[in-house]
Amino acid sequence: MDIVGEVREAVVTIPAGSVASYGDVGERIGAGPRQVGRAMSVLRDENVPWWRVVHADGTPAMCHRGQAPRLLAEEGTPMRGTRVDMGRARHRWEPPEASAS
């Protein structure tokens, strides 16, 4: 599977009201945060909750006409001003363990 597919698979597991940083997703799939960001930028699947992937400091993505903060708020994601409150562990996505092959 290519990196775009791996990113897609990881992101769709992030539940509503939770977030992951680009680095969290990268850690799950064995890639760097910039690689994840690049893959997210070419992902055209409308069924992928892209707004749940944020920068390490909690800053939401500014693509899609800046809709991420509104979408996060609608899901009840805790915010501190304009950033996601990354310190609230129950809202930070913990990637499932990779299955042993």
C-alpha positions in Angstrom: 0.0 0.0 0.0 1.2 3.5 -0.7 1.6 6.2 1.9 -1.6 8.0 0.9 -3.5 4.8 1.5 -1.8 4.2 4.8 -2.6 7.7 5.9 -6.2 7.3 4.8 -6.5 4.1 6.8 -5.0 5.7 10.0 -7.1 8.9 9.8 -10.4 7.1 9.4 -9.9 5.4 12.8 -9.8 8.7 14.7 -13.1 9.0 16.4 -15.3 12.2 16.4 -14.2 14.5 19.2 -10.6 13.2 19.1 -7.6 14.4 17.2 -4.1 13.2 16.2 -1.1 15.2 15.2 0.6 14.7 11.9 3.4 13.1 14.0 0.9 10.8 15.7 -0.3 9.5 12.4 3.3 9.2 11.1 4.3 7.2 14.1 1.5 4.8 13.5 2.4 4.2 9.8 6.2 4.6 10.0 6.5 8.0 8.3 7.4 11.6 9.2 4.9 14.3 9.9 5.8 16.1 6.7 5.2 13.0 4.7 1.8 12.7 6.4 1.0 16.3 5.6 1.9 15.8 1.9 -0.2 12.6 1.8 -3.1 14.5 3.4 -2.8 17.2 0.8 -3.4 14.8 -2.1 -6.1 12.8 -0.4 -9.3 13.4 -2.2 -11.5 11.0 -0.3 -14.4 12.9 1.2 -15.0 10.2 3.7 -11.7 11.0 5.5 -12.1 13.2 8.6 -9.1 15.4 7.6 -10.0 18.1 10.3 -9.1 15.6 13.1 -5.4 15.8 12.1 -3.8 18.9 13.6 -0.3 20.3 14.2 1.6 19.2 17.3 0.7 22.4 19.1 -3.0 21.8 18.4 -3.3 24.3 15.5 -5.9 23.0 13.1 -5.2 22.7 9.4 -6.1 25.8 7.4 -7.0 24.0 4.2 -10.6 23.6 3.0 -11.3 27.3 3.5 -10.4 27.2 7.2 -13.3 24.9 8.1 -11.4 22.7 10.6 -12.0 24.8 13.8 -15.8 24.8 13.1 -15.9 21.0 12.4 -13.8 20.3 15.5 -16.1 22.4 17.7 -19.2 20.7 16.2 -17.7 17.4 17.4 -17.1 18.7 20.9 -13.3 18.7 20.6 -11.9 20.7 23.5 -10.2 24.0 22.4 -8.0 26.6 24.0 -8.8 29.6 21.9 -8.0 28.7 18.3 -6.1 25.5 19.1 -7.1 22.0 20.2 -6.3 21.3 23.8 -3.7 18.6 23.3 -3.2 18.2 27.0 -6.6 16.6 27.5 -5.5 13.0 27.0 -9.0 11.6 26.5 -9.3 13.7 23.4 -6.0 12.8 21.8 -6.2 9.8 19.6 -4.1 6.8 20.6 -3.3 4.8 17.5 -4.2 1.1 17.8 -1.3 -1.3 17.9 -0.2 -2.5 14.5 -1.3 -6.1 14.1 1.4 -8.7 14.1 1.8 -10.3 10.7 
